[in-house]
Amino acid sequence: MAKDNIFSKCLCWIFNKLLHINEIKSKELNSPKDFLIVRQHNQLGDLLSGVSLFRAIKETYPESNITLIVSPFNYPGIVKNKFIDRVFIYDKKKIYNPIYFLKLIKLLREGYDVTIVPVVVSISFTSNLIARLAKSKIRIGCSSLDGKKNISSFFFDRRVTLDWRRHPDSNVSERSLDIVRPFGINTYNFRSEISFDETDIKSARIFLNELCTTKDNIIIGLHVGAGKVPNRWSLLKFAELIEQVHKNYNTKFYLTGRTADKDAISYLKNKTNIPIAVFMNKKISEVAALIASSDLFISNDTGIMHVAGTTRTPQISIFGPTNPFNWAPIGENKLFIKKSEIVDDISVKDVLNLCKLLINKNEKVNEIV
């Protein structure tokens, strides 16, 4: 660890000597048109929560063009976003491929008015370096995050101090704007958003037809997996919840998931006598279209929770160790529940009560398919 730390400091010292930019205190951007945003260091949920930043740029500069650099992991959530004009996938595994490397350099050297590296969770040296290598009139990045200095802030001529310790319960969708607010870029619409098209809606329609739904059915989707084990509510509790809801309402259920969720989905289906369909390994835009066609969506704190958060469908998010005020989707009929740092302290009755509240309040609110 000590050797790694010394190496990092030496590397940073070299870059500082070669690529240092003097800081400029001015907050004027001079009517920019071409924006480059480097966000390859965020996960899917982080990226979706930060859609407010893209919206703010478009609202402030309606004629602007936004080029976004993402990773292969968070790309699916942004591929059809209406605020983004162009997307480039930064894949570390391909960086030594000469053709791929030249494409990246060509993109960076096209020329931009403003380059931004958003920060909400952690500081990325790689993202900062990419921003510095871009041909740009202005580069905006953070000088420190919650008191931790950004050792590569010298890549930026406009440096913003980000400190949320005084506002620990602020939502990430609002925090994403703090990097640009000093420059007059802002929005009051913090909702996330995924754009889906007729192809995605058709996929959702075919699935619902196979589910044999009628206008009288209440369609409920669930996501029972999560990348982090402490975020997973008990499968036995999910099974009991499904049975209790079905007992009270005329319902049709489906599960979303990927291959990693296969065992959990199989286990849940075997634990209940209620028919449950599975929407497996689908594109993010298709999942969004299906959730938008549903009457309620229930999930653990995970990436698909943020996908559901982009729709207007009533939603219940189940939280364990994470702060839901930071990460839960915001908007009307977007509810979350947390009892403690242990997710299974939440009872079936707790979630069932929220289900009844939303179903009774929003009977058949979604009819897009």
N, C-alpha and C positions, 0 to 999 in steps of 0.2 A: 504493500500500500504506500509506503514511504517513497519507494522508487517511482511508482506511478505518479505520485504527487510532484516529485522533483521533475520528472519528464514533462508533465503538463505545464509546470511553471516555465520550464525552458522553452517549450514549444510556443507558449503564449508570449514570452519575451521576444522570440524571433518574429512572430507575426506582428507584434506591436511595433517593432523596428521597421518592418517592411510595409505594413498596411494601415498604419495609424492615421486616423482622420481627426482633425481638430474639431472640437465641439463648437456648435453655433447655438446661441441662446434664442435666436429669433423663432417665433412660432408661425411665421408666414410661410405658406406653401405655394403662393403665386399661381393659383388656379390650375392645379395639376390635372392631367387627363389620363396618363398611363401609370397604373399602380402595379407593383409587384409585391405579393404577400408570400412570405416563406413560412410554411406551417408544417414542415415534414416531421416535426418532433412530437406532434400530438396524437393521441389515440382518437378513435372514432367519436366517442362521446364528447371529448374536449373540442373537437372540430365542429361538431353539430351545435354545441352550446355557443360557439363563437360566431354563428351566422349573423348575429347582430352587428358585428364589425363590417361585414361585407355590405349589409343593408345600409349602414350609416354612411359608408363611402358613396354608395349610389344615390342616397337621398341628398347628401351634401353636394356631390358633383354628378348630376344626372347623365352627363355625356362621357363620363369616365369609362375606361376599360380596366378590368381587373384580371391579371394573370396570377394564378395560385400554384405554388409548388407544394405538393403533398407527398406522403409516403404510400407504398402499395397497400398499407393496412387501413389508412383512413380515406383513401381515394373513393371507395364505393359510396360513401355517404355524401359526397359532394359532386358526383359526376354529372348530375342534371340540375344543379343549383342555378336558379335563374339570375343570381347576382354575379356569377362568375363567367367571364368571357372565354377564358382559356385555362386549361389545367395541364401541368407537367408533373409526371410521377418521378420523384427522386428515389431511385433504388440503389442503395449502397452496394448491393451485390453486382451491379452492372457498371460501377464507376470506373473500373479498369478496362472496360470494353471501349476501344477507340471510337467507334461509331457513336455509341451512347454518350460518351464524354464530350464529343464534338457537338452533339445536339444540345447538351446542357450548356456548354459555353456559348453557343450561338444564341440560345434563349436569353442568357444573362447579358450578353453584349448588345442586344437589340436597342437598349436605351429606354429608361423609365424616368418619370418625373419624381415618383416617390416609391421607395422600397420600405416595407414594414415587416418586422418580426414580432408577431403577437406573443405574449407570455402570460400564462394563467396558472401553470403548475410548476414548471421548472424552466431553467435557462439552458438553451442548447447552443453549444459552441459551433456545431455544424451548421445550424440555421443561420447563425450570426455570420459565419464565414461566407456562406452562399450569398447572403445579402451584400457583403462587402465586395465580392467578386462581380456583382451585377453592376452594369453601367447605369448609374442613377444620379440624378441631381441632388436628391435628398434621401438619407437613410435614417429611419426611426427605429430605435431599439431601447431596451430598458437598461438603466444604469445599475439598478439593484432591485431585488425582489424580496419583500418582507425582511429587509435589513441585510440580506446576503448580497454582496457585491458581485456584479457581472464582470468577471475578469477579462471579457472580450468586448467591453462596451466601447473600446477605442475603434471598433469597426463602424461606429455610427457617429454622424455629425449632430443628430438630434437625440438626446438621451433623456429618458423619462424614468423617474423614480416611482416604482410600484410598491405600495405597502398597504396590505389589507388587514393588518393586525388590529387596526382600530375599527374595522368593519368585518368581523370574522364570519358573519352570516350572509354576506352579500353573495348574490348568485353569479355563477361563472359567466352567464350571458351578459351581465352588466360589467363584470370585471374585464371582459375582452375589449371593451371600449376605452378603458383607461389609458391605453397606449396612444390613442389618437385624440382623445378629448382636449388635451392642451392645444391642439392645432385646429380646433373648431369643427371637428368631425364628430357627430353624435346622432343618436336616434332615441326615440322613446318607445320603440317597439322592440322588445327584447326576445320575442318568440323566435325559435329556431324554425327551419323550413327545409323540406326536401321536395324537389320538383319531380313529379312523375307524369308520364304521358299515357296515351291511349293503349299502348302495348302493355304497360304495367297494369292499367285498369282491367284490360282484357284478361290478364293472368289471374287477377283477383276474382273476376266474374266467373271464370271457368272453375276455380277452386270452390267458390261458394255454391255454384250449381251442383258440383259433385257432393257438397255437404248437404244438399237437398234442403236448403233453407227456404222459408216462406216469409211473407211480410209480417206474420205474427211472431216469428222467432226473434229472440234477443241474441245477437251474435257476440260472443265473448272470446277474445283471444288471450292467451297466456304465454309468457316466456319464463320457463322454470330454471334455466341455466344461468350461469354467470362465470366470468373468467376468474374471479376471486372467490375462493371457497367461503370466506366469512360473509359474503354477500348473498349466499344461497339459502333461501327459506326452505324448510323441510318439505320434501316431496310428499310425505304423508299428510302434511297440512294442506298442501295444494290439492291432493286427492279429496280430502274431506271438504275443502272449500267448494270444489266443483260439485260434489254431491249435495251440499247444502244449498247452493245457488240453484241447482237444477230442481231441487225439491220445491223451491219457492217461485220459480219462473219458467216460462216456456223457452228454453235456451238451446243453443247450438254452440259447441266449444271447438276451438282449434288451438294448436300449439305451434309456435315458431321456433326455429332452431337450426343449428348447423351440425355437421358430423360429430363435433365434440360433445353435443348434447344428446346424442343417440341413446346412450344407456339411461340417462335420466328420463327421457321421453318414454322409452319402452317400459321402464319401471312404473311410471305414473299411469300409463295406459292399462297396465296389468292390475293396478290397485283400485281401479274403479270400474263399475259396470256401465258407466255412461259412455256412449260413443264419442270419441275425440279424434278429429282429423289433424293432420300434421302438414304444415307448410315448411318444408325442409330445404335448406341450401338454395334459397332464392336470392335474387338481387335485392339490395337495400331498397331500391325504388319500388320493387314489387311488394315487398313487405310493408312499406309505407302506404301503398295503395290499398292493400288488404286491411290494414289497421284503420285507415280512413273510412272504410266501408263497414266497420264494426260498430257495435254499440258500447263496448267497454273493453279496455285492455288492461291486464294486470301483469306486472313483471317485477323481477328482482332489480336491484341497482346494477345495471349493466348497459352495454352499448345499445341494445334494442329499446331500452327504456327511453333513450334520447331520440331514437327513430320515431317511436310512438308520440313523443313530445312534440314532434313537428306537425302532427295532425291535430284536428279539433275534436277527436274522439275522447270521451271521458276516460280517465286513466287513474290507476292506483299503482304507486311505486312503493315497493317494500324495502326498507333500509335497515342496515345493521350498523357497521362501524363508521360509515361515511356520513358527513354532515349533509342532510337533505336540503337545507337552506342554500347551500352552495351548488348542489348538483341536480336536485329534482327539477323536472320540466315545469315551466311556469305557464300560466294561462288559466282560463275559465275551465272548471271541472277537471283540473289537474291536481289530484290529491296524493299525498304521501303519508306513510305511517312509519314511525320509529319509536321503540320503547327504550332501548338501551344500545350498547355497543354489540350486543348479541342478538342477531336477527331473529332467532327462534324464541325470543321473549315475546314476540308478537304472536297472538293467538289467532286461531281460525275465526273466532267471533269478532275480533278486532277488524279483520279484513272484510268479513261478511257484512258487518254494519255499514262499512263504506260502500260496498257493492249495492246494498239496498238503497242507500242514499242516492247514489248516482243513477241507478236503474229507474227508480221511481221519479227522479227529477228530469231525466233525459230520455224518456221512452222513444225509441226509434228516431234518433236525431240524425243519423247518417244514412243517406239514400243515394250514394253516387253511382252504385253499380246496378 
